């Protein structure tokens, strides 16, 4: 768990540094939209992982689809890394960054070697993103 936290923090730091000077202020609605996207990608990853566990897809397709989902999570993470909260929700934004980074890391592992053992972590990410989204209301 500590390794994941360190990796997430380094990913966010790297993305933040690479995006210096290009920060965008996110309104509550925009932050909520990013959280919905994060939750949606996590949800799809959970459902797809279950299909992989049930041997309902080929290994090649599974790898490619996990890469696609990873790219989606990476786009979300880049947006969140460059963002600032316009309404003082910096804590929610920081937690969203951590969850997006964790999701990207899990999807990277799965794109390299598809397996169904990441379902629980992605399910946690999905629920956390929904909880963060609800906290903005």
N, C-alpha and C positions, 0 to 999 in steps of 0.2 A: 504494500500500500504506500509506503514511504517513497519507493522508487517511482510509482505512478505520479505522486504529488510533485516530486522533484522534476520529473519529465514534463508534466503539465506546466509547471511554473517556468521552466526553461523555454518551452514552446511559446508561451504567452510573451515572455520577455523578448524572444527573438522576433516575433511578429510585431511587437510594440516598437522595437528599435527600428525595424525595417520600414515601419509606417510613420516614423517621426515626421511632424510637420503636416501630416495629412489627416489629422483626427477630425471626426465628424461628431457633432452633438446629436445624440439620439433622443427623440421625444419618447414619452411613455408608449405611445402607439407603435413607434418603430422598434423599440426594445421588445415590446410584447410580440411583434411580428417575428423578430429574430429568435425569440424563445419558442414560438410556435414552429418555426422552421427546424430548430434544434430538436424539439420533441418529435416532430414528424420524421426526421431522418432516423432518430433512435428507434421510433416505433417500427418503421420499415425494416430496420436492421434486425430487430427482435423477431419480427414475423419471418423474415428471410432466413435467419439463423435456424429457426425451427424447421423450415423446409429443408435446410442443409442437413440437420440432425436426422430427418426422416428419409434422407437419400432421395429427395424428390427433384433434385437438380444436379447437373453434372459439375464436376470439380472446376472445370474451365469456366463455366458460366458463373459459378459461385465466386470465384476469384475476381472475375471482371465486374460483377455486380457490387461486391464489397469495395472494389476500387472506386467505382462510381459513387457509392455512398460516402466513402472517405473523402472524395473530392468535394462533395456537397458539404460535409462537415467542415472541411478545410476552408471553404468560402465563408461559411458562417463564422468560423473562428477568426478569420482575417478581418471581417467586418466588425466583430466585437472587439478585437484587439486594437483597432484604430479608433474606436468610439469613445465618447465621453457621455455620461448621462446628463441630460439637460435639466432634470428635475430632482437632483440629489439622490438618485438611486444607484450610486456608485457601488454599493455592496452587492446589489442584485446583478449589476453588470459584471463585477469581478467573479461572482459565483457562476454566471453564465459562461464566462471565458474558461473557467476551470472545467465545467461540464463539457463544453465544446472540445476542449483539448483532450479530455479523457475519451470522448467518443471517437475523435480522430485517431487516437492511439489504438483503441480497440479495433477499429475498422482497418487500420494499417496491418495489425497482426492477422486479422481474418483474410485480408486480400493476399497476404503472403502464404498463408496455410489455412484454408477454410476449415473451420471446426465449429461445433455448436456450443462450446463451453463459455462463450462470452455473453450469453443471453441475459443472465442475471445483472451484470454490470450495465448493459445497455438499457435494460428495463429500469434500473435505478436512475439512469440519466434521463430517460423519458419522464419519469415521475418527478424528478427534481426540476426539470425545465417547466413542467406544468405548475409546480408549486411556486416557482419564481414568477411565472407569468401571472398567477393568481395574486401574488403579493403586490402587483402593480395596480390592482383595482381599488 
